[in-house]
Amino acid sequence: MLGLAIGLCLWIGGAAAAEYPPPLSFSNAELKGRDFSGQELRAAEFSNANLELTNFSEADVRGAIFSGSVATDANFHGADFTTGMLDSVSFTRSDLGDAVLVDTILLRTTFEDATIAGADFSGAILDGAQVRQLCLRAAGINPKTGVATCESLGCR
């Protein structure tokens, strides 16, 4: 009986491990110009990475950590960042159009000249100054969530 219980636990544990592989880590990595478009990178870590000119278009990066990274001139069009941590990231001149940033942490992140048309920021944690800046450019409706960018930011 004990052997059966141990075998069942090992089988269940093995099945769970197959469904949920350990997250990828790209912390402190030089990833300039890499193509991650359309990839499933849930819970991956990109902390303090150089993401300049990278392509994450349509990538599934739900729960991923991008803290302290530089993502200048990067393509995140249609990427899903739901529940991610994107604090202190530089998105200068990056394309965040149609991205899903629902329930993400975006404190101290900069969006200088970034494209945000159609991005959904519902429930995201942002600084007040960020919200005011983003509201000046908020336009469009996210094609996945159906939420208007200005509505998700609480623009008036």
Secondary structure as UniProt FT lines:
FT   HELIX           2..19
FT   TURN            27..28
FT   TURN            32..33
FT   TURN            37..38
FT   TURN            42..43
FT   TURN            47..48
FT   TURN            52..53
FT   TURN            57..58
FT   TURN            62..63
FT   TURN            67..68
FT   TURN            72..73
FT   TURN            77..78
FT   TURN            82..83
FT   TURN            87..88
FT   TURN            92..93
FT   TURN            97..98
FT   TURN            102..103
FT   TURN            107..108
FT   TURN            112..113
FT   TURN            117..118
FT   TURN            122..123
FT   HELIX           128..135
FT   TURN            136..137
FT   TURN            143..145
FT   HELIX           149..153
//
